[in-house]
Amino acid sequence: MRKIQSSQQALFQFRGIPPVGMAISMALQHLVAMIVGCVTPPIIIAGAIGLSQEEQVLLIQASLVMSAVCTFLQLYPIGGRFGSGLPVILGVSFAYVPSMQAIAASGGGVAAIAGAMIVGGIVAVLVGVFVKKIRRLFPPVITGTVVFTIGLSLYPTAINYMAGGTGNTYESVVAQQGLTEALVYGSWQNWLIAALTLTVVLVLNHKAKGICKLASILIGMLFGYAVALCFGMVSFADVGNAAWFALPEPLHFGLKFDPASCVAIGLLFAINSIQAIGDFTATTVGGLDRDPTDQELQGGIIAYGTSNILTALMGGLPTATYSQNVGIVTTNKVVNRTVFAIAGGFLLLAGISPKFAALLTTIPQCVLGGATVTVFSTIAMTGMKLIASQDLTARNTTIVGLSAALGVGISQASEALSQFPEAFTMVFGQSPVVIATIMAVLLNLILPKEK
C-alpha cells in the first residue's frame, strides 16, 4: 500500500515515475484541452492562403509535430540552460493568426510566415537573454491590452467561419463533387450547425464536470461534425488517399524574408515572450508552490525562440505556451514531466499520420466557427483580467482604451492607410495587434505616473 501511495505521489513531483494508467489519463486530459486550439490555426491559415488539400495536410502535420518537439525541449532542458524544465505544453498560438492572415492577404504565403518566424525567434532569444531589463517595459496593463486586442481581432474570423467561410461561394461549393449546396456562405444550414455546436460547448462548459467540462470544445465539435454529416457537408475522399505514416517535409513551402512581415511577427514574438513569463510563473506558483527562478525564465524563453526557428524550417506555424494547460496544472497540481511527455508523444503520433491530418481538414468551417468563438472570447477576457489586476486609474484606462481603439479602428477601416507605402500598410494597417502594442508601450512610457 505504501508503495502504491508513493508512486501516486510522484504525480505531484516534477521527477519520478508515476503509475502508467494515471499518467496516461492525465496526459489525455491535457491533450483534449489543447488539441483543438493546436490544429485550428493551421486550418484557418491554410484556408486564407488557399492551399491545396495535400499542402493543408502538410501544414497541420508540421504544426503538430513541432508542437511536440517544442514541448519536449521545455521539459528536458539541454545543458540545464536551454529550456525551462517546467511542466508546460506548447502548441500553435492564436495570437499570431491576425498577422498571419494579413501576410496571407498580401500574397506572402507560408514562405513569408516562415521567414518572419525566424526573425521573431531571434527576437525571442534576445528577450530571453535580457529578460530582467526588458520585463519592466511590459507590465500587466500592457500585456493585457495586447491580449485583449488579439481576442477582439479574432472575432470576425469566428463569425465568417460560423457563416461557412468566406471562400465557400456558391460557385466553388457546387463544383465540389459529393457535397451539398448547404456549404454556401451564409446559408441557414451553416448558421444552424454553428449555433448547435456553440450551444453544446456552453452547456458542457457551465454544467458538466470532470473530463466533459474540460473537453467541452472537443465534444461540441464532434456533435457539430455529426450534424454536418447528416446535412451531407463532409467528404472523406481525400482521407482515403492520405498515407498512414509520413514525416513533415522541411522547407516544403520555402522561405521568404519580407521586411513588413518580419516586423509584424517580430513584435508578437516579443510580446509572447513576456506572456510566457506569466505562464511559467502561474505554473510554478500553482503547481510547485514557488516562483520561477531567473534561470528557468531565461532558459524557457530562449528555448521558445530557438524552437520556433526550427519550427519555421520544418514548415510549421508559431508555437507558444498554452494557458489552458497551465490552468489544469494549477487545478490538479499534477506536475510530473512524464505526464507532459506522454501528452507530447500523442501530439507527435498525430502529426506523423497524414490520414489524421486529412481527417481534420474535413471539419466544416461552420463547426470550427461555433467552437472557436468561445476560445476567442476567452482570449479577450484573459486580457481584461490582466488589465483589471491593476488599478483602473485614468492613466491605465487611457493606455488600454486608446491603444485598442487605434489598433482595431485602423485595421477595420481598410482605406485608412491607402495613401501610405504598401510595406507601411502591411505592418500597421492589417493587424490591430501591432499598433495596439506600440501605442500601449509608448503611452506607458510617456504618460506621467500617478501618485
C-alpha positions as CSV (number, residue, x, y, z in Angstrom):
1,M,0.0,0.0,0.0
2,R,2.8,2.4,0.9
3,K,4.5,1.6,-2.5
4,I,1.3,2.5,-4.4
5,Q,0.9,5.7,-2.4
6,S,4.5,6.7,-3.0
7,S,4.1,6.0,-6.8
8,Q,1.0,8.1,-6.9
9,Q,2.8,10.8,-5.0
10,A,5.2,11.0,-8.0
11,L,2.4,12.7,-9.9
12,F,2.9,15.8,-7.8
13,Q,6.7,15.9,-8.2
14,F,8.4,17.0,-11.4
15,R,10.7,14.0,-11.5
16,G,9.8,10.4,-10.6
17,I,7.8,7.5,-12.2
18,P,4.1,7.8,-11.7
19,P,1.6,4.9,-12.3
20,V,1.3,4.3,-16.1
21,G,-2.5,4.3,-16.1
22,M,-2.8,7.6,-14.1
23,A,0.0,9.2,-16.2
24,I,-1.8,8.4,-19.5
25,S,-5.2,9.6,-18.2
26,M,-3.7,12.8,-17.0
27,A,-1.9,13.2,-20.3
28,L,-5.1,12.7,-22.3
29,Q,-6.7,15.4,-20.1
30,H,-4.0,17.9,-21.3
31,L,-4.3,16.7,-24.9
32,V,-8.1,17.2,-25.2
33,A,-7.7,20.6,-23.6
34,M,-5.3,21.9,-26.3
35,I,-5.7,19.7,-29.5
36,V,-8.5,21.9,-31.0
37,G,-6.5,25.1,-30.3
38,C,-3.4,23.5,-31.9
39,V,-5.0,22.4,-35.2
40,T,-7.4,25.3,-35.8
41,P,-4.8,28.0,-36.7
42,P,-3.2,25.9,-39.4
43,I,-6.7,25.2,-40.9
44,I,-7.6,28.9,-40.8
45,I,-4.3,30.0,-42.4
46,A,-4.4,27.2,-45.0
47,G,-7.9,28.5,-46.0
48,A,-6.7,32.1,-46.0
49,I,-3.8,31.3,-48.3
50,G,-5.8,28.9,-50.5
51,L,-3.5,25.8,-50.0
52,S,-4.3,22.6,-51.8
53,Q,-5.6,19.6,-49.8
54,E,-2.1,18.0,-49.7
55,E,-0.4,21.2,-48.5
56,Q,-3.1,21.7,-45.9
57,V,-2.3,18.2,-44.5
58,L,1.5,19.1,-44.6
59,L,0.9,22.3,-42.7
60,I,-1.2,20.6,-40.0
61,Q,1.4,17.7,-39.7
62,A,4.3,20.1,-39.3
63,S,2.5,22.2,-36.7
64,L,1.5,19.1,-34.6
65,V,5.0,17.5,-34.8
66,M,6.8,20.8,-33.9
67,S,4.4,21.5,-31.0
68,A,5.5,18.1,-29.6
69,V,9.2,19.0,-30.2
70,C,8.8,22.4,-28.6
71,T,7.2,20.8,-25.6
72,F,10.0,18.2,-25.2
73,L,12.6,21.0,-25.3
74,Q,10.9,22.7,-22.4
75,L,10.5,19.5,-20.4
76,Y,14.1,18.3,-20.8
77,P,16.5,21.3,-20.8
78,I,19.7,20.9,-22.8
79,G,22.7,21.6,-20.7
80,G,20.5,22.8,-17.9
81,R,20.1,26.2,-19.7
82,F,18.2,25.6,-22.9
83,G,14.7,25.1,-21.7
84,S,12.7,25.9,-18.6
85,G,12.5,22.5,-17.1
86,L,8.9,23.2,-16.1
87,P,5.6,21.2,-16.7
88,V,4.3,23.2,-19.7
89,I,2.8,22.3,-23.1
90,L,3.4,24.3,-26.3
91,G,1.1,24.5,-29.3
92,V,0.3,26.6,-32.3
93,S,-0.8,30.0,-30.9
94,F,-3.9,32.0,-31.9
95,A,-2.0,35.2,-31.0
96,Y,-0.3,35.1,-34.4
97,V,-3.4,34.4,-36.5
98,P,-4.4,38.0,-37.3
99,S,-0.9,38.9,-38.5
100,M,-0.6,35.7,-40.4
101,Q,-3.9,36.4,-42.1
102,A,-2.5,39.8,-43.1
103,I,0.5,38.1,-44.6
104,A,-1.7,35.7,-46.5
105,A,-3.8,38.6,-47.8
106,S,-0.7,40.3,-49.1
107,G,0.3,37.1,-51.1
108,G,3.3,36.2,-48.9
109,G,2.1,32.7,-48.1
110,V,3.7,30.3,-45.7
111,A,7.1,31.2,-47.0
112,A,6.8,34.7,-45.7
113,I,5.4,33.5,-42.4
114,A,8.4,31.1,-42.0
115,G,10.9,33.9,-42.7
116,A,9.1,36.2,-40.2
117,M,9.1,33.3,-37.7
118,I,12.9,33.1,-37.9
119,V,13.3,36.8,-37.3
120,G,10.7,36.5,-34.5
121,G,12.6,33.6,-32.9
122,I,15.8,35.7,-32.8
123,V,13.8,38.5,-31.1
124,A,12.5,36.0,-28.5
125,V,16.1,34.7,-27.9
126,L,17.2,38.3,-27.3
127,V,14.3,38.9,-24.9
128,G,15.3,35.8,-23.0
129,V,18.9,37.0,-22.7
130,F,17.9,40.4,-21.5
131,V,14.7,39.3,-19.8
132,K,15.4,41.1,-16.5
133,K,15.8,44.5,-18.2
134,I,13.1,44.2,-20.8
135,R,10.4,42.8,-18.5
136,R,9.7,46.2,-16.9
137,L,8.5,47.5,-20.3
138,F,5.6,45.1,-20.3
139,P,3.6,45.4,-17.0
140,P,0.2,43.7,-16.9
141,V,-1.7,46.7,-18.3
142,I,0.4,46.4,-21.5
143,T,0.3,42.6,-21.9
144,G,-3.4,42.7,-21.0
145,T,-4.1,45.3,-23.7
146,V,-2.3,43.3,-26.3
147,V,-4.1,40.0,-25.4
148,F,-7.5,41.8,-25.3
149,T,-6.8,43.3,-28.8
150,I,-5.8,39.8,-30.1
151,G,-9.2,38.5,-28.9
152,L,-11.1,41.3,-30.5
153,S,-9.3,40.9,-33.8
154,L,-10.2,37.2,-34.0
155,Y,-14.0,37.8,-33.7
156,P,-14.5,38.5,-37.4
157,T,-12.7,35.2,-38.2
158,A,-15.1,33.3,-35.9
159,I,-18.2,34.9,-37.4
160,N,-17.0,34.3,-41.0
161,Y,-16.4,30.7,-40.1
162,M,-19.8,30.3,-38.5
163,A,-21.4,31.5,-41.7
164,G,-19.4,28.9,-43.6
165,G,-16.1,30.5,-44.5
166,T,-15.8,33.4,-47.0
167,G,-14.2,31.1,-49.6
168,N,-17.3,28.9,-49.8
169,T,-19.2,30.8,-52.5
170,Y,-22.0,29.2,-54.5
171,E,-19.8,28.5,-57.5
172,S,-16.9,27.0,-55.6
173,V,-19.2,24.8,-53.5
174,V,-21.4,23.3,-56.1
175,A,-18.3,22.4,-58.0
176,Q,-17.1,20.1,-55.2
177,Q,-18.3,16.6,-56.0
178,G,-20.2,14.9,-53.3
179,L,-21.1,18.0,-51.2
180,T,-24.4,19.7,-51.0
181,E,-25.2,23.4,-51.5
182,A,-25.6,23.7,-47.7
183,L,-21.9,24.8,-47.6
184,V,-22.7,28.1,-49.4
185,Y,-21.5,31.1,-47.3
186,G,-24.3,32.5,-45.1
187,S,-26.7,29.5,-45.6
188,W,-29.1,28.7,-42.8
189,Q,-27.5,25.2,-42.5
190,N,-24.2,26.8,-41.6
191,W,-25.7,29.0,-39.0
192,L,-27.8,26.2,-37.5
193,I,-24.8,23.9,-37.1
194,A,-22.6,26.7,-35.7
195,A,-25.3,27.6,-33.2
196,L,-25.8,23.9,-32.2
197,T,-22.0,23.5,-31.7
198,L,-21.8,26.6,-29.7
199,T,-24.8,25.5,-27.5
200,V,-23.2,22.2,-26.7
201,V,-19.9,23.9,-25.8
202,L,-21.6,26.4,-23.5
203,V,-23.8,23.8,-21.8
204,L,-20.9,21.5,-21.1
205,N,-18.6,24.3,-20.0
206,H,-21.1,25.6,-17.4
207,K,-23.0,22.5,-16.4
208,A,-20.7,19.5,-16.9
209,K,-17.9,18.3,-14.6
210,G,-14.6,16.5,-15.0
211,I,-13.5,15.4,-18.4
212,C,-16.7,16.6,-20.1
213,K,-16.2,20.1,-18.9
214,L,-12.5,20.0,-19.8
215,A,-13.2,18.7,-23.3
216,S,-16.3,20.8,-23.9
217,I,-14.9,22.3,-27.1
218,L,-13.9,19.0,-28.5
219,I,-17.2,17.4,-27.6
220,G,-19.1,20.3,-29.1
221,M,-17.1,20.0,-32.3
222,L,-17.8,16.2,-32.5
223,F,-21.5,17.0,-32.1
224,G,-21.5,19.7,-34.8
225,Y,-19.5,17.4,-37.1
226,A,-22.1,14.6,-36.7
227,V,-24.9,17.1,-37.6
228,A,-22.8,18.3,-40.6
229,L,-22.5,14.7,-41.8
230,C,-26.3,14.4,-41.8
231,F,-26.5,17.5,-44.0
232,G,-24.0,16.0,-46.4
233,M,-21.4,18.7,-45.7
234,V,-18.5,16.3,-45.2
235,S,-16.4,14.5,-47.8
236,F,-13.9,11.8,-47.0
237,A,-12.5,11.5,-50.5
238,D,-9.1,12.9,-49.6
239,V,-8.8,11.0,-46.3
240,G,-8.8,7.7,-48.2
241,N,-5.9,8.8,-50.4
242,A,-3.8,10.0,-47.4
243,A,-0.9,7.8,-46.1
244,W,-0.9,6.4,-42.7
245,F,2.6,7.4,-41.9
246,A,4.8,10.2,-43.2
247,L,7.2,12.8,-41.8
248,P,6.8,16.6,-42.4
249,E,8.9,18.0,-45.3
250,P,11.4,20.6,-44.2
251,L,11.1,23.9,-46.2
252,H,8.3,22.5,-48.3
253,F,6.7,25.9,-48.5
254,G,10.0,27.7,-49.0
255,L,11.5,30.7,-47.1
256,K,10.9,34.4,-47.8
257,F,12.1,37.4,-45.7
258,D,9.5,40.1,-46.2
259,P,10.5,43.2,-44.0
260,A,6.9,44.2,-43.2
261,S,6.0,40.6,-42.2
262,C,9.1,40.3,-40.1
263,V,8.3,43.5,-38.2
264,A,4.7,42.4,-37.5
265,I,5.6,38.9,-36.4
266,G,8.7,40.0,-34.5
267,L,6.7,42.3,-32.3
268,L,4.3,39.5,-31.4
269,F,7.2,37.2,-30.5
270,A,8.5,39.9,-28.1
271,I,5.0,40.2,-26.5
272,N,4.5,36.4,-26.3
273,S,7.9,36.0,-24.7
274,I,6.7,38.3,-21.9
275,Q,3.4,36.4,-21.7
276,A,5.3,33.2,-21.4
277,I,6.8,34.6,-18.2
278,G,3.2,34.8,-16.9
279,D,2.5,31.2,-17.9
280,F,5.8,30.0,-16.3
281,T,5.0,31.9,-13.1
282,A,1.5,30.6,-12.9
283,T,2.8,27.0,-13.4
284,T,5.4,27.2,-10.6
285,V,3.1,29.1,-8.2
286,G,0.1,27.0,-8.8
287,G,1.8,23.6,-9.2
288,L,5.1,23.8,-7.4
289,D,4.3,26.4,-4.7
290,R,7.2,28.7,-5.6
291,D,8.2,31.4,-8.0
292,P,10.2,30.5,-11.1
293,T,14.0,31.1,-10.9
294,D,15.7,33.5,-13.3
295,Q,17.4,30.6,-15.0
296,E,14.1,28.9,-15.6
297,L,12.6,32.0,-17.2
298,Q,15.7,32.8,-19.3
299,G,16.1,29.2,-20.4
300,G,12.4,28.8,-21.2
301,I,12.2,32.0,-23.4
302,I,15.5,31.2,-25.2
303,A,14.2,27.7,-26.0
304,Y,10.9,29.2,-27.1
305,G,12.6,31.4,-29.6
306,T,15.0,28.8,-30.9
307,S,12.4,26.1,-31.2
308,N,10.3,28.4,-33.3
309,I,13.2,29.0,-35.6
310,L,13.3,25.2,-36.0
311,T,9.6,25.1,-36.5
312,A,9.8,27.6,-39.3
313,L,12.4,25.4,-41.1
314,M,10.1,22.4,-40.7
315,G,7.2,24.3,-42.3
316,G,5.1,24.7,-39.1
317,L,3.4,27.7,-37.6
318,P,4.4,29.7,-34.5
319,T,4.0,28.0,-31.1
320,A,3.6,29.4,-27.6
321,T,2.8,28.2,-24.1
322,Y,-0.8,27.1,-23.6
323,S,-2.6,28.8,-20.8
324,Q,-5.4,26.3,-20.6
325,N,-2.9,23.6,-19.7
326,V,-1.4,25.9,-17.1
327,G,-4.9,26.1,-15.7
328,I,-5.1,22.3,-15.4
329,V,-1.8,22.3,-13.5
330,T,-3.0,24.9,-11.0
331,T,-6.2,22.9,-10.6
332,N,-5.0,19.3,-10.1
333,K,-1.4,20.1,-9.0
334,V,0.0,17.3,-11.3
335,V,3.4,18.4,-12.4
336,N,5.3,15.2,-13.2
337,R,7.0,15.7,-16.5
338,T,6.3,12.1,-17.6
339,V,2.6,13.1,-17.9
340,F,3.5,16.1,-20.1
341,A,6.0,13.9,-22.2
342,I,3.2,11.4,-22.8
343,A,0.9,14.3,-24.0
344,G,3.7,15.4,-26.3
345,G,4.1,11.9,-27.6
346,F,0.4,11.8,-28.5
347,L,0.9,15.1,-30.4
348,L,3.9,13.6,-32.2
349,L,1.9,10.5,-33.2
350,A,-0.9,12.6,-34.5
351,G,1.5,14.7,-36.5
352,I,3.2,11.9,-38.3
353,S,-0.1,10.5,-39.6
354,P,-1.2,12.3,-42.7
355,K,-4.5,10.4,-42.5
356,F,-5.3,12.0,-39.2
357,A,-4.3,15.4,-40.5
358,A,-6.5,14.8,-43.6
359,L,-9.4,13.9,-41.4
360,L,-9.1,17.3,-39.6
361,T,-9.4,19.1,-42.9
362,T,-12.9,17.6,-43.4
363,I,-14.3,19.6,-40.4
364,P,-16.8,22.1,-41.9
365,Q,-15.9,25.7,-41.2
366,C,-19.2,26.4,-39.5
367,V,-18.3,23.8,-36.9
368,L,-14.9,25.4,-36.3
369,G,-16.6,28.8,-36.0
370,G,-19.2,27.6,-33.5
371,A,-16.5,26.0,-31.3
372,T,-13.7,28.6,-31.5
373,V,-15.8,31.7,-30.9
374,T,-15.8,30.8,-27.2
375,V,-12.0,30.4,-27.4
376,F,-11.6,33.9,-28.9
377,S,-13.9,35.4,-26.3
378,T,-11.8,33.7,-23.6
379,I,-8.7,35.2,-25.0
380,A,-10.2,38.7,-24.9
381,M,-11.4,38.2,-21.3
382,T,-8.0,36.9,-20.3
383,G,-6.7,40.3,-21.4
384,M,-9.4,42.0,-19.4
385,K,-8.4,40.1,-16.3
386,L,-4.8,41.2,-16.7
387,I,-5.9,44.8,-17.1
388,A,-8.2,44.6,-14.1
389,S,-5.4,43.2,-12.0
390,Q,-4.0,46.8,-12.0
391,D,-5.9,49.8,-10.6
392,L,-8.1,51.2,-13.4
393,T,-6.8,54.7,-13.0
394,A,-7.2,57.5,-15.6
395,R,-3.7,56.7,-16.8
396,N,-4.3,53.0,-17.3
397,T,-7.7,53.4,-18.9
398,T,-6.2,55.9,-21.3
399,I,-3.5,53.4,-22.2
400,V,-5.9,50.5,-22.7
401,G,-8.8,52.4,-24.4
402,L,-6.6,54.5,-26.8
403,S,-4.4,51.6,-27.8
404,A,-7.3,49.2,-28.5
405,A,-9.2,52.0,-30.3
406,L,-6.4,52.9,-32.7
407,G,-5.4,49.3,-33.3
408,V,-8.9,47.9,-34.0
409,G,-10.1,51.1,-35.6
410,I,-7.3,51.5,-38.2
411,S,-7.4,47.7,-39.1
412,Q,-11.2,47.8,-39.6
413,A,-11.1,51.0,-41.8
414,S,-9.5,49.3,-44.8
415,E,-8.8,52.5,-46.8
416,A,-7.4,54.5,-43.8
417,L,-3.8,54.0,-44.9
418,S,-4.3,53.6,-48.6
419,Q,-2.0,56.6,-49.4
420,F,0.9,55.1,-47.5
421,P,3.5,52.7,-48.9
422,E,2.4,49.1,-49.1
423,A,5.1,47.9,-46.6
424,F,3.9,50.5,-44.1
425,T,0.2,49.4,-44.6
426,M,1.3,45.8,-44.1
427,V,2.9,46.4,-40.8
428,F,0.5,48.9,-39.3
429,G,-2.8,48.6,-41.2
430,Q,-3.5,44.8,-41.4
431,S,-3.4,43.6,-37.9
432,P,-4.6,45.6,-34.9
433,V,-2.2,43.9,-32.6
434,V,0.9,45.8,-33.9
435,I,-0.5,49.3,-33.4
436,A,-2.1,48.4,-30.1
437,T,1.3,47.0,-28.8
438,I,3.3,50.0,-30.0
439,M,0.8,52.5,-28.6
440,A,0.5,50.8,-25.3
441,V,4.3,50.7,-24.7
442,L,4.7,54.3,-25.8
443,L,1.8,55.6,-23.7
444,N,3.1,53.7,-20.7
445,L,6.5,55.4,-21.1
446,I,5.2,58.9,-21.9
447,L,2.2,59.4,-19.6
448,P,3.1,60.7,-16.2
449,K,2.7,58.1,-13.4
450,E,0.0,58.9,-10.9
451,K,0.9,59.4,-7.3
